[in-house]
Amino acid sequence: MNKSEYISRRKILMDELIDQSFALLASGEAMHKTLDQFHKFVPNRHFFYLTGLKRENFILFLAKDQDQYLEYIFIEEPSDYATKWLGSRMTKEEVNAVSGIEMKNILFVQDFKDFIANRVMTDSRQALLSKTPLNLYLDLFRYKKMKKPISFTYFAEVIENYPEIVIKDANALISNYRRIKTKPEIDEISKAILYTKAGIESILKNAGPNVNEAHIEALFEYAIKMAGADGLAFDTIVASGKNATILHYVENNQNIKKDDLVLLDLGASSNLYSADISRTFPISGNFTERQKMFYQLVLDVNKATIEKVKPGIYVKELNEFAKNMLAEGMIKLGKIKEKTEIDKYYYHGVSHYLGLDVHDVGTYTETLSPGAIITVEPGIYIEEEAIGIRIEDNILVTKNGYENLSKDIIKEIKEIEEFMK
């Protein structure tokens, strides 16, 4: 992705900051795993969205003083020790080439504390911001049980040392921008979908009765990486038989029985952008008549709901449409008598945003706009018959309707059976 993309994004954000404000965003650091092991580092998505940088312990500083916009980044200083143990660190030249931040404004993280004290929180002539009170924008996102945002921990010293600062939320602003994808972002998601297609086709070519779910999981990861993917967008779901009625089943450790349906919910990643695809197939290569009935219903709902996607529609409208159609279909198949009974067999939403996060950021209180990418994923889960079916595509909202980015991943009954031969 060209650095002009990141320059433009930072400009848009700074346009939104109120006067006499600065924003701090951290790339983050790898979480401790066990003893001397750490989880693989993944950058804060807001930080990456604004810089294109994927390294630990970086800090982005943005500021607005009337018509003056300022941006600095603080990076790890390269050292012989770090290079020998961890590999080469990014140079200032490399950071400039990726992010577009000027060389003179690329500093080292050990200078950050003094920078805030001497260039921001001071009345001297060298101060970047000249008035008080100052507003500090932080990423105030916190996940469910978190007592406080991670940014409060990361920038605790700034908050504690300068109590006169007024805290503002940058998360809401950046999340709203991320909801609408640019052409380079759409291209990355399309590549992730293409890698996912390669993984699914590898599964359909090689899977058979008595294979373990874990083997399919491993096959998918191998195939997408061979195709060029960064890796997995999320933990792969390979759910056979009754396991497919568990929405977030990730154990993937059961042997697959000869007549089982297998539900796949998986996705590859391209430059941190995600694909999120669900397909369901018979491990034997052929659907039973009973499986065909329910599969065709879910497929019909999938296709009809996709046709409803257009600018100006709410995601909740898509879900209501899909749920009603599923209920009518289950009544015709004799599985339920009243529409209200559908809740027993369908218990999730039909769509969510897709992007840098699999369940991407963005408000659902606004209608869909061109550039948004959503999933369409109806399902039916019949525990008593060990049947779980979900069919999920990734849909771009366009000016005149939609484009199915995953249309080339097979999902028709005859296509699947023919391919598996």
C-alpha positions as CSV (number, residue, x, y, z in Angstrom):
1,M,0.0,0.0,0.0
2,N,1.5,3.4,-1.0
3,K,2.5,5.8,1.8
4,S,0.2,8.4,0.4
5,E,-2.7,6.3,1.7
6,Y,-1.4,6.7,5.3
7,I,-0.6,10.4,4.8
8,S,-4.2,11.0,3.7
9,R,-5.6,9.0,6.7
10,R,-3.6,11.0,9.2
11,K,-4.7,14.3,7.5
12,I,-8.4,13.2,7.8
13,L,-8.0,12.4,11.5
14,M,-6.3,15.7,12.3
15,D,-9.1,17.6,10.5
16,E,-11.4,16.1,13.1
17,L,-9.4,17.0,16.1
18,I,-10.5,20.1,18.0
19,D,-8.1,23.0,18.3
20,Q,-5.2,22.7,20.8
21,S,-5.2,18.9,20.7
22,F,-2.8,16.1,20.3
23,A,-3.3,12.4,19.8
24,L,-1.1,9.5,21.0
25,L,-1.4,6.0,19.5
26,A,0.9,3.0,20.4
27,S,1.7,0.1,18.2
28,G,1.6,-2.1,21.3
29,E,3.8,-5.0,22.4
30,A,3.6,-8.8,22.3
31,M,1.7,-10.3,25.3
32,H,3.5,-12.6,27.6
33,K,2.7,-16.3,27.0
34,T,4.6,-18.5,29.4
35,L,8.0,-18.3,31.1
36,D,10.2,-16.7,28.5
37,Q,7.7,-17.1,25.7
38,F,5.6,-14.4,24.1
39,H,2.6,-14.5,21.8
40,K,3.3,-13.4,18.3
41,F,3.1,-9.6,18.0
42,V,0.2,-8.0,16.2
43,P,0.1,-4.2,15.9
44,N,-2.8,-2.1,17.2
45,R,-5.1,-1.9,14.2
46,H,-5.7,1.9,14.6
47,F,-2.0,2.5,14.7
48,F,-1.4,0.4,11.6
49,Y,-4.3,2.1,9.8
50,L,-2.6,5.5,10.3
51,T,1.0,4.4,9.6
52,G,1.3,1.1,7.8
53,L,3.9,0.1,10.4
54,K,3.9,-3.4,12.1
55,R,6.6,-3.0,14.7
56,E,6.4,-3.1,18.5
57,N,6.8,-0.2,20.9
58,F,6.3,2.6,18.4
59,I,4.3,5.7,19.3
60,L,2.5,8.0,16.9
61,F,2.1,11.7,17.9
62,L,-0.4,13.9,16.0
63,A,-1.2,17.5,16.9
64,K,-3.4,20.3,15.8
65,D,-2.9,24.0,16.6
66,Q,-5.4,26.1,14.6
67,D,-4.3,25.6,10.9
68,Q,-1.0,23.9,11.9
69,Y,-0.8,20.1,11.7
70,L,2.1,18.2,13.3
71,E,3.1,14.6,13.2
72,Y,6.0,12.7,14.9
73,I,6.7,9.0,15.4
74,F,8.9,7.4,18.0
75,I,10.6,4.2,17.1
76,E,13.0,1.7,18.6
77,E,16.6,2.6,18.2
78,P,18.5,-0.1,16.2
79,S,21.2,-1.9,18.3
80,D,23.7,-4.7,17.7
81,Y,22.1,-6.7,20.6
82,A,18.6,-6.4,19.2
83,T,19.8,-7.3,15.7
84,K,21.6,-10.4,16.9
85,W,18.7,-11.7,19.0
86,L,15.6,-10.4,17.3
87,G,16.6,-9.4,13.8
88,S,17.1,-5.9,12.3
89,R,15.1,-3.0,13.6
90,M,13.4,-0.5,11.2
91,T,15.6,2.4,10.3
92,K,14.3,6.0,10.1
93,E,14.6,5.7,6.3
94,E,12.4,2.6,6.3
95,V,9.8,4.2,8.6
96,N,9.7,7.2,6.3
97,A,9.3,5.0,3.2
98,V,6.3,3.1,4.7
99,S,4.5,5.9,6.6
100,G,5.4,9.1,4.8
101,I,6.3,10.8,8.1
102,E,9.2,13.2,7.5
103,M,12.7,12.1,8.5
104,K,13.1,15.1,10.9
105,N,10.0,14.0,12.8
106,I,11.1,10.4,13.3
107,L,12.6,10.2,16.8
108,F,13.5,7.3,19.3
109,V,11.2,6.1,22.0
110,Q,13.7,7.0,24.7
111,D,13.1,10.6,23.7
112,F,9.3,10.5,24.1
113,K,9.2,11.5,27.8
114,D,11.4,14.6,27.3
115,F,9.5,15.4,24.0
116,I,6.2,15.6,25.9
117,A,7.7,17.6,28.7
118,N,9.6,20.1,26.6
119,R,7.7,20.4,23.4
120,V,4.1,19.9,24.5
121,M,3.5,20.6,28.2
122,T,5.5,23.8,28.4
123,D,5.0,27.5,27.8
124,S,8.4,28.0,26.2
125,R,8.9,29.1,22.6
126,Q,9.8,25.6,21.5
127,A,6.3,24.3,22.4
128,L,4.3,22.8,19.6
129,L,1.0,23.7,21.2
130,S,0.7,27.2,22.6
131,K,-2.5,27.3,24.7
132,T,-4.2,25.5,27.5
133,P,-6.2,23.5,28.3
134,L,-4.8,20.8,26.0
135,N,-6.9,18.0,24.7
136,L,-5.4,14.5,24.5
137,Y,-7.0,12.0,22.1
138,L,-6.4,8.4,23.1
139,D,-7.8,5.1,21.8
140,L,-10.4,4.5,24.6
141,F,-11.6,1.1,23.3
142,R,-11.8,-1.5,26.0
143,Y,-12.9,-5.1,25.6
144,K,-15.9,-6.1,27.8
145,K,-14.4,-6.9,31.2
146,M,-11.5,-4.5,30.9
147,K,-11.5,-2.0,33.8
148,K,-9.9,0.7,31.7
149,P,-8.6,1.1,28.1
150,I,-5.1,-0.3,27.4
151,S,-4.0,3.2,26.3
152,F,-4.5,4.4,30.0
153,T,-1.8,1.9,30.9
154,Y,0.5,2.6,28.0
155,F,0.3,6.4,28.5
156,A,-0.2,6.4,32.3
157,E,2.8,8.6,32.9
158,V,1.5,11.3,30.6
159,I,-2.0,11.2,32.2
160,E,-0.7,11.2,35.8
161,N,2.0,13.9,35.3
162,Y,-0.3,16.3,33.5
163,P,-3.7,16.2,35.2
164,E,-4.8,19.4,33.4
165,I,-5.0,17.5,30.1
166,V,-8.6,16.8,28.9
167,I,-9.0,13.2,27.6
168,K,-10.9,12.7,24.3
169,D,-11.8,9.5,22.4
170,A,-9.9,8.8,19.2
171,N,-11.4,5.4,18.8
172,A,-14.8,6.6,17.7
173,L,-13.3,8.8,15.1
174,I,-10.9,6.3,13.6
175,S,-13.5,3.5,13.7
176,N,-15.9,5.6,11.7
177,Y,-13.2,6.1,9.0
178,R,-12.3,2.5,8.9
179,R,-15.9,1.5,8.2
180,I,-15.5,2.7,4.6
181,K,-12.7,1.0,2.6
182,T,-10.5,2.6,0.0
183,K,-9.5,0.9,-3.2
184,P,-6.2,-0.3,-1.8
185,E,-8.0,-1.8,1.2
186,I,-10.6,-3.5,-1.1
187,D,-7.7,-5.0,-3.1
188,E,-6.0,-6.4,0.1
189,I,-9.3,-8.0,1.2
190,S,-9.8,-9.4,-2.3
191,K,-6.4,-11.0,-2.1
192,A,-7.2,-12.5,1.3
193,I,-10.3,-14.0,-0.2
194,L,-8.3,-15.4,-3.1
195,Y,-5.9,-17.1,-0.6
196,T,-8.9,-18.4,1.3
197,K,-10.4,-19.9,-1.9
198,A,-7.1,-21.8,-2.5
199,G,-7.3,-23.2,1.1
200,I,-10.9,-24.3,0.7
201,E,-10.3,-26.0,-2.6
202,S,-7.3,-27.8,-1.1
203,I,-9.6,-29.1,1.6
204,L,-12.3,-30.3,-0.8
205,K,-9.7,-32.1,-2.9
206,N,-8.1,-33.9,-0.1
207,A,-10.6,-34.4,2.7
208,G,-12.3,-37.8,3.2
209,P,-14.1,-39.9,5.8
210,N,-12.3,-40.7,9.1
211,V,-9.9,-37.8,8.7
212,N,-9.5,-35.6,11.9
213,E,-10.8,-32.0,12.0
214,A,-7.3,-31.0,13.0
215,H,-5.9,-32.4,9.7
216,I,-8.3,-30.1,7.7
217,E,-7.3,-27.2,9.9
218,A,-3.6,-27.8,9.2
219,L,-4.2,-28.3,5.5
220,F,-6.0,-25.0,5.2
221,E,-3.1,-23.1,6.9
222,Y,-0.6,-24.8,4.7
223,A,-2.5,-24.1,1.5
224,I,-3.1,-20.4,2.2
225,K,0.5,-19.7,3.1
226,M,1.7,-21.5,0.0
227,A,-0.7,-19.3,-1.9
228,G,0.9,-16.1,-0.4
229,A,-1.1,-15.3,2.7
230,D,0.3,-13.7,5.8
231,G,-1.4,-16.4,7.8
232,L,-4.8,-16.9,9.4
233,A,-7.2,-14.0,9.9
234,F,-8.7,-15.8,12.9
235,D,-8.7,-19.2,14.5
236,T,-10.1,-21.7,12.0
237,I,-13.3,-23.5,12.7
238,V,-13.6,-27.0,11.3
239,A,-16.8,-28.4,12.8
240,S,-18.2,-31.8,11.8
241,G,-21.5,-33.3,12.7
242,K,-23.0,-32.0,15.9
243,N,-19.9,-29.8,16.5
244,A,-21.2,-27.6,13.7
245,T,-24.1,-26.5,15.9
246,I,-21.6,-24.7,18.2
247,L,-21.1,-21.3,16.7
248,H,-17.5,-20.8,17.9
249,Y,-16.3,-24.3,18.0
250,V,-12.5,-24.3,17.8
251,E,-11.3,-27.5,19.4
252,N,-11.0,-29.1,15.9
253,N,-10.0,-32.5,17.4
254,Q,-12.7,-35.0,16.4
255,N,-12.6,-37.7,13.8
256,I,-15.1,-37.0,11.1
257,K,-17.7,-39.7,10.5
258,K,-18.5,-40.9,7.0
259,D,-21.9,-39.2,6.6
260,D,-21.0,-36.0,8.4
261,L,-21.4,-32.5,7.1
262,V,-18.3,-30.3,7.8
263,L,-18.8,-26.6,8.5
264,L,-15.8,-24.4,7.7
265,D,-15.5,-20.9,9.0
266,L,-12.1,-19.6,8.1
267,G,-10.1,-16.8,6.5
268,A,-6.7,-15.8,5.3
269,S,-5.0,-12.5,6.0
270,S,-3.3,-10.2,3.5
271,N,-1.3,-7.3,4.9
272,L,-3.4,-7.6,8.1
273,Y,-6.7,-7.4,6.1
274,S,-9.1,-10.3,6.6
275,A,-11.2,-12.7,4.7
276,D,-14.1,-14.4,6.5
277,I,-15.7,-17.3,4.6
278,S,-18.0,-20.1,5.6
279,R,-18.7,-23.2,3.5
280,T,-20.3,-26.5,4.4
281,F,-19.6,-29.7,2.6
282,P,-20.3,-33.5,3.0
283,I,-17.1,-35.4,3.9
284,S,-18.2,-38.3,1.7
285,G,-18.4,-36.0,-1.3
286,N,-22.2,-36.3,-1.6
287,F,-25.0,-34.7,0.4
288,T,-27.8,-36.9,1.7
289,E,-31.3,-36.0,0.6
290,R,-32.0,-34.7,4.1
291,Q,-28.8,-32.6,4.2
292,K,-29.7,-31.2,0.7
293,M,-33.0,-29.9,2.0
294,F,-31.5,-27.8,4.7
295,Y,-28.4,-26.8,2.7
296,Q,-30.5,-25.5,-0.2
297,L,-32.6,-23.4,2.2
298,V,-29.5,-21.8,3.7
299,L,-28.1,-21.2,0.3
300,D,-31.3,-19.6,-1.0
301,V,-31.3,-17.3,2.0
302,N,-27.6,-16.5,1.5
303,K,-28.2,-15.5,-2.1
304,A,-31.5,-13.6,-1.5
305,T,-29.9,-11.6,1.4
306,I,-26.9,-10.6,-0.7
307,E,-29.4,-9.3,-3.3
308,K,-30.8,-7.0,-0.7
309,V,-27.4,-5.3,0.0
310,K,-27.3,-1.7,-1.2
311,P,-26.5,1.8,0.1
312,G,-29.2,3.1,2.5
313,I,-30.1,-0.2,4.1
314,Y,-29.5,-1.1,7.8
315,V,-27.7,-4.3,8.7
316,K,-30.6,-5.1,11.1
317,E,-32.9,-5.1,8.0
318,L,-30.7,-7.7,6.4
319,N,-30.9,-9.8,9.5
320,E,-34.7,-9.5,9.8
321,F,-35.0,-10.5,6.2
322,A,-32.8,-13.5,6.5
323,K,-34.4,-14.6,9.8
324,N,-37.9,-14.4,8.3
325,M,-36.9,-16.3,5.2
326,L,-35.2,-19.0,7.2
327,A,-38.3,-19.3,9.4
328,E,-40.6,-19.7,6.4
329,G,-38.3,-22.3,4.9
330,M,-38.2,-24.3,8.1
331,I,-42.0,-24.3,8.3
332,K,-42.2,-25.6,4.7
333,L,-39.7,-28.3,5.6
334,G,-41.8,-29.3,8.6
335,K,-39.1,-28.6,11.2
336,I,-41.0,-25.8,13.0
337,K,-44.7,-24.7,13.1
338,E,-44.4,-21.1,14.1
339,K,-41.9,-18.4,13.0
340,T,-40.9,-17.7,16.6
341,E,-39.4,-21.2,16.8
342,I,-36.6,-20.3,14.4
343,D,-34.6,-19.0,17.4
344,K,-33.9,-22.6,18.3
345,Y,-32.1,-23.2,15.0
346,Y,-30.7,-19.8,14.0
347,Y,-29.1,-17.7,16.8
348,H,-26.7,-15.1,15.4
349,G,-26.7,-12.0,13.1
350,V,-26.4,-12.4,9.4
351,S,-23.8,-9.6,8.8
352,H,-20.9,-7.8,10.3
353,Y,-18.3,-5.4,9.0
354,L,-15.0,-6.9,7.6
355,G,-11.6,-5.3,7.3
356,L,-8.5,-5.0,9.4
357,D,-10.5,-6.8,12.1
358,V,-12.6,-9.9,11.2
359,H,-15.5,-8.3,13.1
360,D,-14.4,-4.9,12.0
361,V,-15.1,-1.5,13.6
362,G,-18.0,0.7,12.6
363,T,-21.4,1.8,13.8
364,Y,-24.5,-0.2,13.0
365,T,-26.8,2.8,13.8
366,E,-26.1,4.2,10.3
367,T,-27.2,2.7,7.0
368,L,-24.7,1.0,4.7
369,S,-22.6,3.3,2.5
370,P,-20.5,2.6,-0.7
371,G,-17.1,1.2,0.4
372,A,-18.3,-0.8,3.3
373,I,-17.6,-4.5,3.3
374,I,-19.9,-6.8,5.2
375,T,-20.4,-10.6,5.6
376,V,-23.6,-12.3,4.7
377,E,-23.8,-15.6,6.7
378,P,-27.2,-17.2,7.3
379,G,-27.1,-20.6,9.0
380,I,-29.2,-23.4,10.4
381,Y,-28.1,-25.5,13.4
382,I,-30.1,-28.7,14.2
383,E,-28.3,-30.4,17.1
384,E,-30.7,-33.4,17.2
385,E,-29.9,-34.3,13.7
386,A,-26.1,-33.4,13.9
387,I,-26.6,-30.9,11.1
388,G,-24.9,-27.5,11.2
389,I,-24.9,-25.4,8.0
390,R,-23.5,-21.9,7.4
391,I,-22.7,-20.2,4.1
392,E,-20.9,-16.9,4.3
393,D,-19.7,-14.5,1.6
394,N,-17.9,-11.2,1.8
395,I,-19.9,-8.3,0.1
396,L,-18.7,-4.9,-1.0
397,V,-21.4,-2.2,-0.9
398,T,-21.2,-0.2,-4.2
399,K,-22.8,3.0,-5.4
400,N,-25.6,1.0,-7.2
401,G,-25.8,-2.1,-5.0
402,Y,-23.1,-4.7,-4.2
403,E,-20.3,-6.8,-5.4
404,N,-19.8,-10.3,-4.1
405,L,-16.0,-10.5,-3.5
406,S,-16.1,-14.2,-2.8
407,K,-18.4,-15.2,-5.7
408,D,-15.7,-17.5,-7.1
409,I,-15.7,-19.8,-4.0
410,I,-18.1,-22.6,-4.9
411,K,-21.2,-23.2,-2.9
412,E,-23.9,-24.8,-5.1
413,I,-24.6,-28.4,-4.2
414,K,-23.8,-29.8,-7.7
415,E,-20.6,-27.7,-7.9
416,I,-19.4,-29.1,-4.5
417,E,-20.2,-32.7,-5.4
418,E,-18.6,-32.4,-8.8
419,F,-15.5,-30.7,-7.5
420,M,-15.0,-33.4,-4.8
421,K,-15.1,-36.2,-7.3
